[in-house]
Amino acid sequence: MSGPSDMPSMPYGQMRDQALRNRSIHTQLMEMVLSLRQTVEDNITQLMTRHQQQDLALEKQRHNQAVRDQEAFLGHLMFQMLHYLQSGATGDRSFQPPDASMDSRVDVGGGQQAQSSRQTCQTFYQWSDFEDTFISYDLSNRGTDISALYHSSFQDYNTYQGNKYHKDKNILGYINLGTSENKICIDLLAEKLTQTDMLYTDEDLLQYPDWRGQPFLRKEAAWFLTSYCKAPARPDPENVVVLNGCSSVFSALAMVLCDPGEAFLVPTPSYGGFIFSTHLYAKVELVPVQLESQVTEASAYPFQLTVDKLEQALLGAKIEGKKVRGLVLSNHRSPLGDLYSRDSVMKYLEFARKYNLHVMIDEIYMLSVFDEAIPFHSVLSLESLPDPNKTHVIWGTSKDFGISGFHFGTLYTRNREVASAVSSFGYLHSISGVTQYKLCQLLQDREWVDNVYLPIYRFRLQEAHRYITDKLKVLKVPFLNRGSGLYVWINLKQYLDPCTFEEELLLHCRFLDNKLILSHGKTFMCKEPGWFRLIFAARPLLLRSAIQQFHQVLVEQGQDWGVKQLEDAKKEELSTSQPAAPARVDELCPEPSGKPDPAWTVPSASAWARVPCAQRRRASPGEDSDTDCASLSAGGGSSSSASAREALAALQGSCALPSALSAPSWVSEARPRGFRALDSPPPRWTPRARPSRPHGARGAGARPAPTSTPPQPLCPAEGPSIGWAAGGGGAR
């Protein structure tokens, strides 16, 4: 708090100007508050009188428009109020939001660093969401809505694009294991796409293409789907439509099958891009079919989709007055990695026929099954479909061939009316003629695809999957162990306290602080907080760097949790008694100069004893994590600080990478500079239910013990590490 002597002297004229400016600010602020009050009252009046109108349909449209106008106006007023408050406090009329750089960490102790990370994350997202939602001086309401949705959906991706990791040019950039991009066989595709037969160009390829896609590409795509989907009959090329990406195809389907406000059923967790694709043009809602990780009598495995759950979601949507027009399925299932059985696909199609629903099936991971024991059943392989005219299949080359930059997506439907309507979007979403020619050449070279590309691709996927899952087992991180796709669905619930979506977002921000991007569960509409998707379809050096940073985040998260437990226990002890002045700990979180941090003190052994035994084991990352409770609290009296000192020192751990997390033998590249060495495994947190805490140990906000056990990984045995080169998988 400043005293009078701390205030700088100011000339009389400057003081007068400052006073007038403050009075002007306060006057304008009061006027805005009164205007804000009047607008809120008008809004409430409209809400109360809405159902008293005669023409409900017309009134609903007018009401919605009025509400949007008032919301935009309220947001504008709120931002102006913040602007004037800020300028009044600083004496400066210019207003700048706080710097929300994702790399704003400071070198402080565990508790302080956690608080800094949380504040940075909350500030970043609050200001970004506020600006994107409310500040729209030139955009229409629709434009403001689209802009807000875009920034909220692609915020992390845009950050990554501005600061990408590169092993030579930018080793401190962001490593992106959140976007499902296939980078594991870029060398094979780069070589293939520069061969002589790919470099052909003629006049027709330089002109406007057929909006449905060039005839030669649609014909080749039909043959390709016949071969790899095991279709009993070749799809008619006239029923094939080509657009610039599967998201464009899905967005076009939403436009031609639904009116604004209508809905699709979608099992969740599901691909988050569906939200943006359906909302951008069509304004179609997604009704989630909520699936749970708990294994019950109704669910034989985690996140199982059943017809009963589909019918419950459909009934709930009808009760809410929503008109459901279709069902969206992904096979394989993003982000879970599951494949639907043939019987399951037929049951879902029969459900859709019963309720007169369209079915859109995304099979973009068709060729990315690397476990030979798991069969892939395309909907095109079925002898007969319950409703062929309402079954629409989507496929593209972004995932299976790792050429997402080509933006190739294709639709196959027997419904000529739907195909014709979707084709009209080729006017806006077609692919260049030169690109279509290259794609045709790629798809028709079956000898290269079957004998060179697919064996190597699947071998590398399998090895990368084995490497990343072995590390997850060492770190005691549960995950769904599947044999297809480019990613693993991992369970980090044990690192959230309490287990909420807010804590999930904070953990996500901690990954960002460490320059690692993962996709968190809420972006996939997951019902349960704590799930993350981790991409493994990357080169070995990138995976090794990523797993180091992933491990570092878990260590930090575990240390902060342990420190928080000790602080809570200390507060409890201080509230019941008046202890002697505690000693200081020089060993824990020292300053760079080696001097102790005065913020850290040692709680007595009785405070440590109040923390339940299981929680102390989690807070101690050493090998002797099963130490009996009595051994940690023995001594008492004058020797209590020594016991507490040892317990607190165990939280800090060492700084060397454990042998199980060291560089695998299949990685020959040298360690990049700029990455902190990590020696200790994270705290031994187990996915089982936490023991009940004594009263007052964590306060009212403590998370209750989970009612179910998350899916467990296989035994944490370290698998063999195998190297792969450009042609290493041909013999497998």
C-alpha positions in Angstrom: 0.0 0.0 0.0 1.4 3.4 -1.0 1.8 6.2 1.4 1.6 10.0 0.5 5.4 10.1 0.1 5.2 7.5 -2.6 3.0 9.6 -4.9 4.9 11.6 -7.5 4.5 15.3 -7.5 2.2 16.8 -10.3 1.9 20.4 -11.5 -1.5 22.1 -10.9 -2.4 22.3 -14.5 -1.7 18.6 -15.0 -3.7 17.8 -11.9 -6.7 19.8 -13.2 -6.6 18.0 -16.5 -6.4 14.6 -14.7 -9.4 15.5 -12.6 -11.5 16.6 -15.6 -10.5 13.4 -17.4 -11.5 11.3 -14.5 -14.8 13.2 -14.2 -15.4 12.7 -17.9 -14.6 9.0 -17.6 -17.0 8.6 -14.7 -19.8 10.4 -16.4 -19.5 8.3 -19.5 -19.3 5.2 -17.4 -22.5 6.1 -15.6 -24.2 6.8 -18.9 -23.2 3.4 -20.1 -24.4 1.7 -16.9 -27.8 3.3 -17.3 -27.9 2.3 -20.9 -26.9 -1.2 -20.0 -29.6 -1.4 -17.4 -32.3 -0.2 -19.8 -31.2 -2.8 -22.4 -31.3 -5.6 -19.8 -34.8 -4.5 -18.8 -36.0 -4.4 -22.4 -34.5 -7.9 -22.9 -36.3 -9.3 -19.9 -39.6 -7.7 -21.0 -39.3 -9.4 -24.4 -38.6 -12.7 -22.8 -41.7 -12.4 -20.6 -44.0 -11.3 -23.4 -42.8 -13.8 -26.0 -45.6 -16.3 -25.6 -48.3 -13.7 -25.7 -47.9 -13.0 -29.4 -50.3 -14.3 -32.0 -48.0 -15.3 -34.8 -45.5 -17.5 -32.9 -43.4 -18.5 -36.0 -42.9 -14.9 -37.1 -42.5 -13.6 -33.6 -39.9 -16.3 -32.8 -37.8 -15.1 -35.7 -38.1 -11.5 -34.7 -37.4 -12.3 -31.1 -34.2 -14.2 -31.9 -33.0 -11.4 -34.1 -33.8 -8.9 -31.3 -32.0 -11.0 -28.8 -28.9 -11.3 -31.0 -28.9 -7.5 -31.5 -29.2 -6.9 -27.8 -26.5 -9.4 -27.0 -24.1 -7.7 -29.4 -25.0 -4.3 -27.9 -24.5 -5.6 -24.4 -21.1 -7.0 -25.3 -20.1 -3.7 -26.9 -21.1 -1.8 -23.8 -19.3 -4.2 -21.5 -16.1 -3.8 -23.4 -16.4 0.0 -23.4 -16.9 -0.1 -19.6 -13.8 -2.2 -19.2 -12.0 0.2 -21.5 -12.9 3.3 -19.5 -12.2 1.6 -16.2 -8.7 0.6 -17.4 -8.0 4.0 -18.9 -9.2 5.7 -15.7 -6.9 3.6 -13.6 -3.9 4.2 -15.7 -4.5 7.7 -17.0 -4.0 6.4 -20.5 -6.8 6.3 -23.0 -5.2 3.5 -25.0 -6.2 0.0 -23.9 -4.3 -3.2 -24.4 -5.4 -6.6 -23.2 -2.9 -8.4 -21.0 -0.2 -10.3 -22.7 -1.4 -13.8 -23.0 1.6 -15.5 -24.5 1.5 -19.3 -24.1 5.2 -19.2 -23.3 4.9 -16.9 -20.3 6.2 -19.2 -17.6 8.5 -17.9 -14.9 11.1 -19.8 -13.0 9.4 -20.1 -9.7 8.5 -22.8 -7.2 5.9 -25.5 -8.0 2.9 -23.8 -6.3 3.8 -20.4 -7.8 4.3 -21.9 -11.2 1.0 -23.6 -11.1 -0.7 -20.4 -10.1 1.1 -18.5 -12.9 0.1 -21.1 -15.4 -3.5 -21.1 -14.3 -3.7 -17.3 -14.4 -2.1 -17.1 -17.8 -4.5 -19.8 -19.2 -7.6 -18.2 -17.7 -6.6 -14.7 -18.9 -5.8 -16.0 -22.4 -9.0 -17.8 -22.9 -11.2 -15.2 -21.2 -9.9 -12.4 -23.3 -9.8 -14.3 -26.5 -13.4 -15.6 -26.1 -14.6 -12.1 -25.0 -13.0 -10.3 -27.9 -14.0 -12.9 -30.5 -17.6 -13.0 -29.2 -18.5 -9.4 -28.5 -16.2 -7.1 -30.5 -17.7 -6.9 -33.9 -18.0 -3.4 -35.3 -18.2 -4.4 -39.0 -19.4 -8.0 -39.0 -23.0 -9.2 -39.1 -24.4 -11.2 -36.3 -23.8 -14.3 -38.4 -20.2 -13.2 -39.1 -19.6 -12.6 -35.5 -20.9 -16.0 -34.6 -18.7 -17.7 -37.3 -15.6 -15.7 -36.2 -16.1 -16.7 -32.5 -16.6 -20.3 -33.4 -13.5 -20.3 -35.7 -11.2 -18.8 -33.0 -12.4 -21.1 -30.3 -12.0 -24.1 -32.5 -8.6 -23.4 -34.0 -6.9 -21.3 -31.4 -4.2 -23.9 -30.6 -3.7 -24.8 -34.2 -3.2 -21.1 -35.2 -0.6 -20.8 -32.4 1.2 -23.8 -33.7 1.3 -22.5 -37.2 3.1 -19.4 -36.0 5.7 -21.3 -34.1 6.3 -24.8 -35.4 8.9 -27.2 -34.0 11.7 -28.1 -36.4 14.6 -30.2 -35.5 17.1 -27.8 -37.2 15.4 -24.4 -37.6 13.2 -24.1 -34.5 13.8 -26.7 -31.7 11.9 -24.5 -29.2 8.7 -24.4 -31.3 5.4 -26.2 -30.5 5.2 -29.9 -31.0 1.7 -30.7 -32.3 0.3 -34.1 -31.2 -3.2 -32.7 -31.2 -4.0 -32.4 -34.9 -4.6 -35.7 -36.6 -2.0 -35.4 -39.3 -0.2 -38.4 -40.7 3.5 -37.5 -41.0 5.0 -41.0 -40.7 5.5 -41.7 -44.4 6.1 -38.2 -45.9 9.4 -39.5 -47.4 7.6 -42.1 -49.4 5.0 -39.7 -50.7 7.5 -37.0 -51.5 9.4 -39.5 -53.6 6.3 -40.8 -55.4 4.8 -37.4 -56.2 8.0 -36.2 -57.9 8.3 -39.1 -60.4 8.0 -38.3 -64.1 4.4 -39.6 -64.5 3.2 -37.1 -61.9 4.6 -34.0 -63.7 2.3 -34.1 -66.7 0.3 -31.0 -67.5 -2.0 -30.2 -70.4 -4.4 -27.4 -71.3 -7.5 -29.0 -69.8 -5.9 -29.3 -66.4 -5.4 -25.6 -66.4 -9.0 -24.7 -67.0 -12.0 -24.8 -64.7 -12.7 -28.4 -63.8 -16.0 -30.3 -63.7 -17.7 -29.2 -60.4 -18.3 -32.8 -59.5 -14.7 -33.7 -60.0 -12.8 -34.6 -63.1 -14.3 -37.7 -64.8 -11.0 -39.6 -64.8 -10.6 -39.0 -61.0 -14.2 -40.0 -60.2 -13.8 -43.2 -62.2 -10.5 -44.1 -60.5 -12.0 -43.3 -57.0 -14.8 -45.7 -57.8 -12.4 -48.5 -58.7 -10.3 -47.8 -55.6 -13.3 -48.0 -53.2 -14.4 -51.2 -55.0 -11.0 -52.8 -54.3 -10.2 -51.7 -50.8 -13.7 -51.6 -49.4 -14.3 -55.1 -50.8 -17.5 -53.9 -52.5 -19.5 -56.7 -54.1 -20.2 -54.4 -57.1 -18.2 -51.4 -58.5 -19.7 -48.1 -57.4 -21.0 -46.0 -60.3 -18.7 -43.0 -61.0 -21.8 -40.9 -61.6 -22.6 -41.4 -57.9 -19.1 -40.2 -56.9 -18.6 -36.5 -56.0 -15.1 -35.0 -55.3 -14.6 -31.8 -53.2 -11.7 -30.2 -51.4 -11.7 -32.4 -48.3 -13.9 -34.6 -46.3 -15.0 -31.7 -44.1 -16.3 -29.9 -47.2 -18.2 -33.0 -48.2 -19.7 -33.3 -44.7 -20.6 -29.6 -44.6 -22.3 -29.9 -48.0 -24.3 -32.9 -46.9 -25.5 -30.9 -43.8 -26.6 -28.1 -46.2 -28.6 -30.3 -48.6 -30.1 -32.7 -46.0 -31.1 -30.2 -43.3 -32.8 -26.9 -42.8 -31.3 -24.4 -40.2 -32.0 -25.6 -36.7 -32.4 -29.2 -37.5 -30.1 -31.8 -36.1 -27.9 -34.9 -36.6 -27.2 -37.6 -34.0 -23.5 -38.1 -33.3 -22.0 -40.6 -30.8 -19.6 -38.9 -28.5 -16.7 -38.6 -27.9 -16.5 -37.8 -31.6 -14.4 -35.8 -34.1 -14.6 -32.2 -33.0 -14.5 -30.8 -36.6 -18.1 -32.0 -37.1 -19.2 -29.0 -35.0 -17.5 -26.4 -37.1 -18.5 -28.1 -40.4 -22.2 -28.3 -39.6 -22.4 -24.8 -38.1 -20.4 -22.9 -40.7 -23.0 -22.9 -43.5 -25.9 -25.1 -42.5 -26.5 -24.0 -38.9 -27.3 -27.6 -38.1 -27.1 -28.8 -34.5 -25.4 -31.9 -33.2 -27.3 -34.0 -30.7 -24.7 -36.0 -28.7 -25.3 -39.7 -28.0 -23.3 -39.6 -24.7 -21.1 -42.7 -24.2 -19.3 -43.6 -21.0 -16.0 -45.3 -20.2 -17.5 -47.5 -17.5 -18.0 -51.1 -18.4 -21.5 -52.2 -17.4 -24.0 -54.9 -18.4 -25.3 -52.6 -21.1 -21.7 -51.7 -22.3 -19.3 -54.6 -22.8 -16.4 -52.2 -23.5 -15.6 -48.5 -22.9 -17.7 -46.1 -24.9 -19.7 -48.8 -26.6 -22.5 -47.5 -28.9 -25.8 -49.4 -28.7 -29.1 -49.0 -30.4 -30.7 -48.3 -27.0 -28.5 -45.3 -26.5 -29.3 -44.0 -30.0 -33.0 -44.3 -29.2 -32.6 -42.5 -25.9 -30.8 -39.6 -27.5 -33.4 -39.4 -30.3 -36.3 -39.4 -27.8 -34.5 -36.7 -25.8 -34.1 -34.6 -28.9 -37.8 -34.9 -29.8 -38.8 -33.9 -26.3 -36.7 -30.8 -26.7 -38.5 -30.0 -29.9 -35.5 -30.8 -32.2 -36.0 -32.4 -35.6 -33.4 -35.0 -36.2 -32.6 -35.7 -39.8 -29.6 -38.0 -39.7 -27.0 -40.1 -37.9 -23.2 -39.4 -38.2 -20.9 -42.4 -37.8 -17.1 -42.7 -38.0 -15.5 -46.0 -38.8 -12.9 -46.1 -37.4 -14.2 -44.1 -34.4 -12.3 -40.8 -33.8 -10.8 -40.3 -31.2 -11.3 -43.8 -29.7 -9.7 -45.9 -32.4 -12.4 -48.6 -32.4 -13.7 -50.3 -35.5 -17.4 -51.2 -35.8 -18.2 -54.9 -36.4 -20.3 -55.9 -39.4 -23.3 -56.7 -37.2 -23.0 -53.4 -35.4 -23.0 -51.4 -38.6 -26.2 -53.3 -39.7 -27.9 -52.6 -36.4 -27.2 -48.8 -36.7 -28.4 -48.8 -40.3 -31.6 -50.6 -39.3 -32.2 -48.0 -36.5 -31.8 -45.2 -39.1 -34.3 -46.9 -41.5 -36.8 -47.3 -38.7 -36.8 -43.6 -37.9 -36.3 -42.4 -41.5 -32.8 -41.0 -40.9 -30.0 -40.4 -43.3 -26.7 -42.1 -42.3 -23.3 -40.4 -43.1 -20.4 -42.8 -42.5 -16.9 -41.3 -42.4 -14.3 -44.0 -43.4 -11.3 -41.7 -43.8 -9.1 -44.1 -41.8 -10.0 -47.1 -43.9 -6.4 -48.1 -44.7 -4.9 -47.1 -41.3 -5.5 -50.5 -39.6 -2.1 -51.9 -38.5 -3.3 -54.8 -36.4 -4.0 -57.7 -38.7 -6.2 -59.4 -36.1 -8.7 -56.5 -36.4 -10.8 -56.6 -39.6 -12.2 -53.4 -41.1 -15.8 -53.7 -42.5 -16.7 -50.9 -44.9 -20.4 -50.2 -45.3 -19.8 -50.6 -49.0 -18.9 -54.3 -48.4 -22.4 -55.1 -47.3 -24.4 -57.2 -49.7 -27.5 -55.1 -49.1 -28.3 -51.9 -47.3 -31.5 -51.3 -45.3 -31.9 -47.9 -47.0 -29.4 -47.4 -49.9 -30.8 -44.0 -50.8 -30.1 -42.6 -47.3 -26.6 -44.1 -46.8 -23.7 -41.8 -47.7 -20.0 -42.8 -47.5 -17.1 -40.3 -47.1 -13.5 -41.1 -47.8 -10.3 -39.1 -48.5 -6.5 -39.3 -48.7 -5.6 -37.0 -45.8 -5.1 -39.7 -43.2 -4.4 -42.9 -45.1 -1.8 -41.3 -47.4 -0.7 -38.4 -45.3 -1.3 -35.8 -47.9 -3.8 -33.5 -46.1 -2.4 -30.6 -48.1 -4.0 -32.1 -51.3 -7.5 -31.6 -49.7 -9.2 -34.5 -51.4 -12.5 -35.8 -50.2 -15.0 -38.0 -52.0 -18.7 -38.8 -51.4 -20.3 -42.0 -52.7 -24.1 -42.2 -52.5 -26.7 -44.0 -54.6 -29.1 -41.1 -54.2 -28.6 -39.2 -57.5 -30.5 -36.2 -56.1 -28.2 -35.9 -53.1 -25.1 -36.3 -55.4 -26.3 -33.6 -57.7 -27.0 -31.2 -54.8 -23.6 -31.8 -53.2 -21.9 -31.4 -56.6 -23.1 -27.8 -56.7 -20.6 -27.0 -53.9 -17.8 -27.8 -56.4 -18.3 -24.2 -57.6 -16.8 -23.1 -54.3 -14.9 -26.2 -53.1 -13.4 -27.9 -56.1 -9.8 -29.1 -56.5 -7.3 -27.8 -59.1 -7.0 -29.9 -62.2 -3.3 -30.5 -61.7 -3.9 -31.9 -58.2 -6.7 -34.1 -59.5 -4.4 -35.6 -62.1 -1.7 -36.4 -59.4 -4.4 -38.0 -57.2 -5.6 -40.1 -60.1 -2.0 -41.3 -60.8 -1.5 -42.1 -57.2 -4.7 -44.2 -56.8 -4.3 -46.2 -59.9 -0.8 -47.4 -59.1 -2.1 -50.4 -57.1 1.3 -52.2 -57.4 3.0 -49.4 -55.5 0.2 -49.0 -53.0 0.0 -52.7 -52.2 3.6 -53.8 -52.3 5.5 -50.6 -51.2 3.3 -48.1 -49.5 0.9 -50.0 -47.3 3.3 -52.6 -45.9 5.8 -49.8 -44.9 3.0 -47.5 -43.7 1.4 -50.1 -41.4 4.7 -51.3 -40.1 5.7 -47.8 -39.1 2.3 -47.1 -37.5 2.6 -50.3 -35.5 6.1 -49.4 -34.3 5.2 -45.9 -33.4 2.1 -47.1 -31.5 4.2 -49.7 -29.6 6.8 -47.0 -28.7 4.2 -44.5 -27.4 2.1 -47.0 -25.5 5.2 -48.5 -23.8 6.0 -45.1 -22.5 2.4 -44.6 -21.3 2.6 -47.9 -19.4 5.9 -46.8 -17.7 4.2 -43.5 -16.7 1.1 -45.4 -15.4 -1.2 -43.6 -17.8 -4.3 -45.6 -18.7 -5.3 -45.6 -22.4 -7.5 -47.4 -24.9 -5.3 -50.0 -26.6 -6.5 -50.2 -30.2 -5.0 -51.4 -33.4 -6.0 -48.7 -35.9 -5.7 -45.0 -36.5 -3.1 -42.4 -35.8 -3.6 -41.7 -32.1 -4.2 -43.0 -28.6 -7.1 -42.0 -26.3 -5.4 -41.5 -22.9 -6.9 -41.0 -19.4 -5.4 -38.3 -17.3 -8.2 -38.1 -14.7 -5.9 -38.9 -11.9 -4.0 -35.6 -12.6 -7.2 -33.5 -12.1 -8.3 -32.4 -8.7 -11.2 -32.0 -8.7 -12.0 -33.9 -11.9 -13.8 -31.1 -13.9 -13.6 -29.7 -17.3 -12.0 -26.6 -15.9 -9.2 -28.6 -14.5 -8.9 -30.4 -17.8 -8.5 -27.1 -19.6 -5.8 -26.0 -17.0 -3.9 -29.2 -17.6 -4.2 -28.6 -21.4 -2.7 -25.1 -20.8 0.1 -26.6 -18.9 1.0 -28.8 -21.9 0.9 -25.6 -24.0 3.3 -23.9 -21.5 5.7 -26.8 -22.3 5.3 -26.3 -26.0 3.2 -29.5 -26.5 -0.2 -29.5 -28.1 -2.7 -32.3 -27.2 -6.4 -32.3 -27.9 -8.5 -32.5 -24.7 -11.7 -34.4 -24.3 -14.2 -31.5 -24.3 -13.3 -30.6 -27.9 -14.6 -34.1 -28.8 -17.8 -33.5 -26.8 -16.7 -36.2 -24.3 -19.0 -36.5 -21.3 -16.2 -37.3 -18.9 -13.4 -34.8 -18.1 -9.8 -36.0 -18.1 -9.4 -37.7 -21.5 -6.9 -36.5 -24.1 -6.0 -37.6 -27.6 -2.3 -38.1 -28.4 -1.1 -38.5 -32.0 1.7 -41.0 -32.6 1.9 -40.9 -36.5 5.1 -38.8 -36.4 8.8 -39.3 -37.0 10.9 -40.9 -34.1 12.8 -37.7 -33.1 9.6 -35.7 -32.7 8.0 -38.5 -30.6 11.0 -38.7 -28.4 11.0 -34.9 -27.8 7.2 -35.0 -27.2 7.3 -37.8 -24.7 10.0 -35.9 -22.7 7.8 -32.8 -22.5 4.7 -34.9 -21.7 6.6 -36.5 -18.8 7.8 -33.1 -17.6 4.2 -31.9 -17.4 3.1 -34.9 -15.4 6.0 -34.4 -13.0 5.0 -30.7 -12.5 1.4 -31.6 -12.1 2.2 -34.2 -9.5 4.5 -32.0 -7.5 2.0 -29.2 -7.4 -0.7 -31.6 -6.2 1.6 -32.9 -3.5 2.6 -29.4 -2.3 -1.1 -28.5 -2.2 -1.8 -31.5 0.0 1.0 -30.4 2.4 -0.3 -26.8 2.4 -3.8 -27.9 3.2 -2.5 -30.1 6.1 -0.5 -27.2 7.4 -3.5 -24.9 7.4 -5.5 -27.4 9.2 -2.9 -27.8 11.9 -2.5 -24.0 12.3 -6.3 -23.7 12.7 -6.3 -26.1 15.7 -3.1 -25.1 17.4 -0.4 -22.5 17.5 2.8 -24.3 16.5 6.3 -23.0 17.0 8.1 -21.1 14.3 8.8 -23.7 11.6 12.2 -24.3 10.1 13.0 -23.4 6.5 13.8 -25.9 3.8 16.8 -25.0 1.7 16.7 -28.1 -0.5 13.2 -27.6 -1.9 12.8 -25.4 -5.0 16.0 -23.3 -4.4 16.5 -20.0 -6.2 18.9 -20.1 -9.2 21.6 -18.5 -7.0 21.3 -21.4 -4.5 19.6 -19.2 -1.8 16.5 -20.7 -0.1 13.1 -19.4 -1.2 11.6 -17.7 1.9 8.1 -18.7 0.8 8.7 -22.4 1.7 8.5 -23.6 5.3 8.4 -27.1 6.8 5.1 -28.3 8.3 5.5 -30.4 11.4 5.3 -34.2 11.3 1.8 -34.1 12.7 0.7 -32.1 9.7 2.2 -34.6 7.3 0.6 -37.4 9.3 -2.8 -35.9 8.6 -2.4 -36.5 4.9 -3.7 -40.0 4.1 -1.2 -42.7 3.4 -2.3 -43.3 -0.2 -2.0 -39.5 -0.9 1.5 -39.4 0.5 2.5 -42.3 -1.7 1.3 -40.3 -4.7 3.2 -37.3 -3.6 6.5 -39.2 -3.4 7.9 -40.3 -6.8 10.6 -42.5 -5.3 10.7 -46.3 -5.6 9.7 -46.8 -1.9 6.2 -45.4 -2.5 4.6 -48.1 -0.3 6.3 -46.9 2.9 4.1 -47.4 5.9 2.4 -44.4 7.4 4.0 -44.7 10.7 7.5 -44.4 9.3 6.7 -41.0 7.9 5.3 -39.6 11.1 7.6 -41.3 13.6 9.7 -39.2 15.9 7.5 -36.2 16.8 8.6 -33.4 19.0 11.9 -31.8 18.1 12.7 -34.4 15.4 9.5 -33.7 13.5 11.1 -31.2 11.1 13.6 -33.8 10.0 10.9 -36.2 9.0 8.9 -33.5 7.3 12.1 -32.3 5.5 12.6 -35.8 4.1 9.0 -36.0 3.0 9.1 -32.6 1.3 12.4 -33.4 -0.4 10.8 -36.5 -1.9 8.4 -34.2 -3.7 11.1 -32.6 -5.7 12.6 -35.8 -7.1 15.7 -35.8 -9.2 16.2 -34.6 -12.8 17.4 -37.5 -14.9 15.3 -39.4 -17.4 14.4 -42.9 -16.1 15.8 -45.8 -18.1 12.4 -46.7 -19.3 12.0 -43.3 -20.9 15.4 -43.0 -22.4 15.9 -42.6 -26.2 14.8 -45.9 -27.9 17.3 -47.8 -30.0 15.2 -47.1 -33.0 16.0 -43.4 -32.7 19.4 -42.5 -33.9 19.2 -38.7 -34.0 21.0 -36.7 -31.4 19.1 -35.1 -28.6 18.0 -31.6 -29.6 19.2 -28.7 -27.6 16.8 -26.7 -25.4 14.9 -29.5 -23.8 15.2 -30.0 -20.1 16.5 -33.4 -18.9 14.0 -35.5 -17.0 15.2 -38.2 -14.7 12.4 -39.0 -12.4 9.1 -40.7 -13.3 6.0 -38.7 -12.4 4.3 -39.3 -9.0 3.0 -42.8 -8.8 -0.6 -41.9 -9.3 -2.9 -44.9 -9.8 -6.1 -44.9 -11.8 -8.0 -46.6 -8.9 -10.4 -44.7 -6.7 -8.8 -42.4 -4.2 -9.3 -43.3 -0.5 -11.6 -41.1 1.5 -9.9 -38.1 3.2 -10.3 -37.1 6.8 -12.7 -34.2 7.4 -11.1 -30.9 6.4 -8.1 -32.3 4.6 -9.1 -30.7 1.3 -12.2 -28.6 2.1 -15.6 -28.7 0.4 -14.2 -28.7 -3.2 -12.6 -32.1 -3.0 -13.4 -34.5 -5.7 -15.4 -37.6 -4.6 -13.9 -41.0 -5.3 -14.9 -42.2 -8.8 -17.6 -44.8 -9.0 -15.9 -46.8 -11.7 -12.4 -47.8 -12.7 -11.1 -46.3 -15.9 -10.0 -48.8 -18.6 -6.6 -50.2 -17.6 -3.6 -50.6 -20.0 -1.7 -53.8 -20.4 1.0 -54.7 -18.0 3.8 -52.0 -18.0 6.5 -54.2 -19.5 8.8 -52.5 -21.8 8.5 -53.7 -25.4 11.3 -54.0 -27.9 12.4 -50.9 -29.7 12.9 -51.4 -33.4 14.2 -49.0 -36.0 12.6 -48.4 -39.3 13.8 -46.7 -42.5 12.3 -45.8 -45.8 12.0 -49.5 -46.9 12.2 -51.2 -43.6 8.7 -52.6 -43.6 8.5 -54.4 -46.9 9.1 -57.8 -45.6 6.6 -57.6 -42.7 
